[in-house]
């Protein structure tokens, strides 16, 4: 299944992960639970609580994990950040893959 949207609300079961590819410019905002975000080849660990946001500014894949229970978060695309590729549709694949994985 492929879903093309600029925003989505996704849920994760406890300790479940979701990989976002081509997510540069996407903003994640938890609305329930805690998110642990890691970026391939990036030493940072980002932990987000309800009310906090994180905007992906890297070209690498992003892994989102629900910490300590269920989590629900808003995922929004932002075309204003420069992309690594001139193809405008790449950001859509990140949301399509994320939505398909969340529904599986």
C-alpha positions as CSV (number, residue, x, y, z in Angstrom):
1,X,0.0,0.0,0.0
2,X,1.3,3.5,-0.8
3,X,-0.2,6.6,0.8
4,X,0.7,10.0,-0.5
5,X,0.3,12.7,2.1
6,X,2.0,15.7,3.5
7,X,1.1,14.7,7.1
8,X,0.1,11.6,9.0
9,X,-0.6,10.5,12.5
10,X,1.2,7.2,13.2
11,X,1.1,4.9,16.2
12,X,3.8,2.5,17.5
13,X,3.3,-0.4,19.8
14,X,5.8,-0.6,22.8
15,X,9.4,-1.1,21.7
16,X,8.4,-1.2,18.0
17,X,10.4,0.7,15.4
18,X,9.7,2.4,12.2
19,X,12.3,3.3,9.5
20,X,11.8,6.5,7.5
21,X,13.8,6.8,4.3
22,X,14.3,10.1,2.4
23,X,12.8,11.9,5.3
24,X,14.8,15.1,5.2
25,X,12.6,18.0,6.1
26,X,10.0,15.9,8.0
27,X,9.0,17.0,11.4
28,X,8.0,14.5,14.1
29,X,5.9,15.5,17.1
30,X,4.7,13.0,19.7
31,X,1.2,13.3,20.9
32,X,1.3,10.3,23.2
33,X,4.2,8.5,24.7
34,X,7.9,8.9,24.2
35,X,9.9,8.6,20.9
36,X,13.5,7.6,20.6
37,X,14.9,8.7,17.2
38,X,18.2,7.6,15.7
39,X,19.7,8.6,12.4
40,X,22.0,6.2,10.5
41,X,25.7,7.2,10.9
42,X,24.8,10.0,13.5
43,X,26.0,9.6,17.1
44,X,23.1,11.5,18.5
45,X,20.2,9.9,20.3
46,X,17.1,12.1,20.2
47,X,14.3,11.5,22.8
48,X,11.1,13.3,22.3
49,X,8.3,13.8,24.8
50,X,4.8,15.1,24.1
51,X,4.9,18.7,23.0
52,X,8.5,18.5,21.6
53,X,9.4,18.4,18.0
54,X,12.3,17.2,15.8
55,X,12.9,18.2,12.2
56,X,15.1,15.8,10.2
57,X,18.0,17.6,8.6
58,X,20.0,14.6,7.4
59,X,19.9,12.5,4.3
60,X,20.3,9.2,6.1
61,X,17.5,6.9,7.2
62,X,15.8,7.7,10.5
63,X,14.6,5.1,13.0
64,X,11.7,5.9,15.3
65,X,11.1,3.7,18.4
66,X,8.4,3.8,21.0
67,X,10.0,3.9,24.4
68,X,8.3,2.4,27.5
69,X,4.9,2.0,26.0
70,X,2.7,2.9,23.1
71,X,3.5,6.1,21.2
72,X,1.6,8.2,18.7
73,X,3.1,11.0,16.7
74,X,2.4,13.4,13.9
75,X,4.7,13.3,10.9
76,X,4.7,16.3,8.6
77,X,6.6,17.0,5.4
78,X,8.4,20.3,4.8
79,X,9.5,21.2,1.3
80,X,11.5,24.2,2.4
81,X,14.6,22.3,3.5
82,X,16.9,21.6,0.6
83,X,16.8,18.0,-0.6
84,X,19.8,16.0,-1.6
85,X,18.1,15.1,-4.9
86,X,16.3,17.4,-7.3
87,X,13.4,14.9,-7.4
88,X,10.5,16.6,-5.6
89,X,8.7,13.3,-5.0
90,X,11.3,11.7,-2.7
91,X,9.7,13.0,0.5
92,X,6.5,11.2,-0.4
93,X,8.2,7.8,-0.3
94,X,9.1,8.4,3.4
95,X,5.5,8.9,4.3
96,X,4.2,6.1,2.1
97,X,6.7,3.6,3.6
98,X,6.0,4.8,7.2
99,X,2.2,4.6,6.7
100,X,2.4,1.1,5.2
101,X,4.6,-0.1,8.0
102,X,2.3,1.4,10.7
103,X,-0.7,-0.4,9.1
104,X,1.1,-3.7,8.9
